[in-house]
Amino acid sequence: MHNHLFYIFFVIMSFMMTSCKTTDFVSEETIDTKNEVSKIINFNKNNKELGEFLNNHNLAIPTEGNPWGPELLVMVGLYSNDNLKVKRAEYGVKAAEIQIIAAGYPKIVNPLFEYHTLGKPFTLGLSIEIPNQKSSIKDLKIDIAKINAKNIILNLLNPAWNVRSEILLSLVDVLRHEADLLIMQEINKKLASNFQLALKNYEKGIIPFTELNQFEKLLEVNKNDLILSKSNIHASRIKLASVLSVPADFILPLDLIYNYEHLFNYNINNEVYLNNINHALLNRADIIKSLSDYAKVETELRLLVVENNNKIILFKPALLWDQTDLIFSLAGSFIPNNNLTISAKLEKQIAKRDLYKAKFIANQSLALNQIQTNYANLIISESHYLSAISKYEFNKLQYELMKKRQENGDASLLDTQLEELNVLKAYQIIENAKFDKLKSILSLEKVLGHDLISYKTLPDSSFMPINYILNNIEVNTK
């Protein structure tokens, strides 16, 4: 019997030692720092993974010479943003915790194995949970793990929406400066023509040198403005590249477009505004996140109650050997509750629940303030735009009147061209006001957390291109 007992012990020990070599399945991985630097500096638009990601959203890299639209730029930015990659990895960690808890022993925790050199050779034991409520500790822990995983998705949505908004705002800046350059070039041509006419009038003695000098100064100022406008285009494209998390050399040569007329001409009245507020205060990512945090604290509170209302009994079945015979014994213990400790823990958790409820309400209030401020800015930009149109129409009328006066001999060609110059400058003001209004609309969308017209946010697949194994698996908790 002595040899037989040691044989059993040897088998058990061998099984436990050979079944725990998890490191055999983990391969060593090191970071190639030089390669990572190269990837950042030399962004590859033909990257296979990027191509597959864009294809999933019915997009593709344009062929040489074709323009890049806002939808494509947003997707490239979401794909290449390193901060989102970090949060996606955090989601993978949190989602894995669900499987870890679900895969545990059902209703059984803390398996025990002891080996003693003297007296008895080993002891086998198990700690068993016997719940007296419908909710078990394990089920509530799984609920908390699910909430944690959901929170990471919510933590992804808000920064992803901000990336989307910043890309569109930066794109508008590029297009604004490019449109401004075209107008500046037209103004430059008109100023040069005016200077030549003024020079002829000066040579004829019609105007003094001081007036001629004013025409020359205006032309020089405009030339400097042209240089500044080109610099603004260059700088705005570099800024767009930084928002996209790609090198500037990648963005500088691209032809960029944005067909924003459907958004710009949308009638944003009080009813639309109120509907958007109601939707945002219930669905904005940070508000849902604070509500999810509250749900987690509430679940932790229920877990605390269940843990302290369950009877926890420890069973220790044991095989004892006293060198003459084998004896089977069953030992058990009951762990009583400490009511003072439980009450203190409950009070702390209830206070924590109240704190997160207050945070949820505070987030709603903050969102409302942000939305109201941006809507007020939109109203102001709309007024500036309408005022610019009115001024433009007035200058067009003045130009037409001056042309008739010129035809009747009451005004010179230079007088007419000066009025035409005023029309061009008024149109420049309209263009700037138009882009200001567009930026106000996009800024309002940014704080709303959704599209102004359709109420849509970003689909999960757009800011989570890495398909973690747990994303679409129904966790089996039984």
ZIWOBEL-V337438 format. One line per field, one symbol per residue. psi: psi as a letter, one per 20 degrees, with the letter a starting at -180 (. if undefined). burial: b if it has 16 or more other C-alpha atoms within 10 Angstrom, else e. A space follows every 10 residues. Layout:
# ZIWOBEL-V337438
psi->???
burial->???
This chain:
# ZIWOBEL-V337438
psi->hghgghgggg ggggghghjj mhihjoqppq pnghhgghhg hmpoijpggg ghghhikkrq pqrpiqqprh gggghgghgi ohhhhghhhh gggghhhghg ghirppjprm qppqpphqeq hrppqppppn qjrhprgggh hggghggggh hhghhhgghg hhggghgggh ghgghghghh ggghhghggh hgghhhghgg hghijhqrhh hhhghhghgg ghghhggggh hhggghhggg hhhilqqhhh hgiqoqronj hhghjponah ggghghgggg ihiqghghgh hhgghghghh ghgggghiiq oopopnpqoq okihqpppqo qqqpoqqohg gggggggghg hhghghghhg hhhggggggg ggghhghggg hgghghhhgg hghghgghgg hhghhghiji qrhggghhhh hhgghhhhhg gghghggghh ghhghghhjr phgijqapqh ihjmhonqhi gkpopoj.
burial->eeeeeeeeee eeeeeeeeee eeeeeeeeee eeeeeeeeee eebeeeeeeb eebbeeeeeb beeeeeebbb ebbbbbbbbb beebbebbeb bbebbbbbbe bbeeeeeeee eeeeeeeeeb bbeebbbbbe beeeebbbbb bbbbbbbbbb bbbbbbbbbb bbbbbbbbbb bbbbbbbbbb bebbeebbeb bbebbbbbbe bbeeeeeeee ebeebbeebe ebbebbeebe ebbbbbbbbb bbbbbbbbeb bbeeebeeee eeebeeebee eeeeebbeeb bebbbbbbbb bbbbbbbbbb bbbbebbeeb bbbbbbebeb beeeeeeeee eeeeeeeeee ebeeebeebe ebbeebbebb eebbeebbeb bbebbebbee bbebbeebbe bbeebbebbe ebbebbeeee eeebbbbbbb bbbbbbbbbb bbbbbbbbbb bbbbbbbbbb bbeeeebeee ebbbbbebee eeeeeeee
